[in-house]
Amino acid sequence: MIDPIVHSTSPVTLVGAGEATPQDLQKSLMLAPTCVAADSGATLALSHGADIAALIGDFDSVTPDILAEIPSERHFRVAEQTSTDFEKALTRIAAPVVLGIGFLGGRIDHQLAVFHTLVTFPDRPCVLLGPQEVVCLAPPHIELPLEAGELVSLFPMGAVTGRSAGLNWPIEGLSFSPSSRIGTSNRALGRVSLEMDGPEMLLILPRRLMPVLVQRFLQPDVARWPFRA
């Protein structure tokens, strides 16, 4: 395992260089007040007055003037080029949950790499905030206060099965795989309960549920995925 740089008993905001607004940052910091920047994500964070607890990345895109605004003892350069800045940062944060902004939207290859990281490190819960949705790795069990008709999408990143209650199209008995069966564009009938048999399923929900997801991961009895050996 990678040794953490940032330790927090409360949620942490992780800021990337993708599409995000000042309002996104404000909403995130209200729920997760500790701010970490992934490389040039520091630009957005600093431009709106966030106090960056740590800057993590390979520093290939953050500018010298931005670096100069952050105390050098908060610079954590990870020089290897086999992982993304999102992975470098997420794997070095020890927190109940990370709230990521600036990682959805923009280049599709960047988003795919982010989703790959969520699945590769299932022991690091992370909720990604996008323009319309939030995305996370579905935990072993979760209950969600959805309203009838709201979108619930499930996208498998590997072979996985599960069970559901409250979905228009139940998932029990289905074998999901990215090359055969996916579960996008399902609909809630009301409150939804999901169980997954492995850490392979992305959960995509309406953006309004961001605070709910964060609170679910903070519950002391929440089931979590172990480190993927």
Secondary structure, 3 states (H helix, E strand, C coil): CCCCCEECCCCEEEECCCCCCHHHHHHHHHHCCEEEEECCHHHHHHHCCCCEEEEEECCCCCCHHHHHHCCHHHEEECCCCCCCHHHHHHCCEECCCEEEECCCCCCHHHHHHHHHHHHHCCCCCEEEECCCEEEEECCCEEEECCCCCCEEEEEECCCECEEEEEECCCCCCCCECCCCCCEEEEEEEEEEEEEECCCCEEEEEEHHHHHHHHHHHHCCCCCCCCCCC
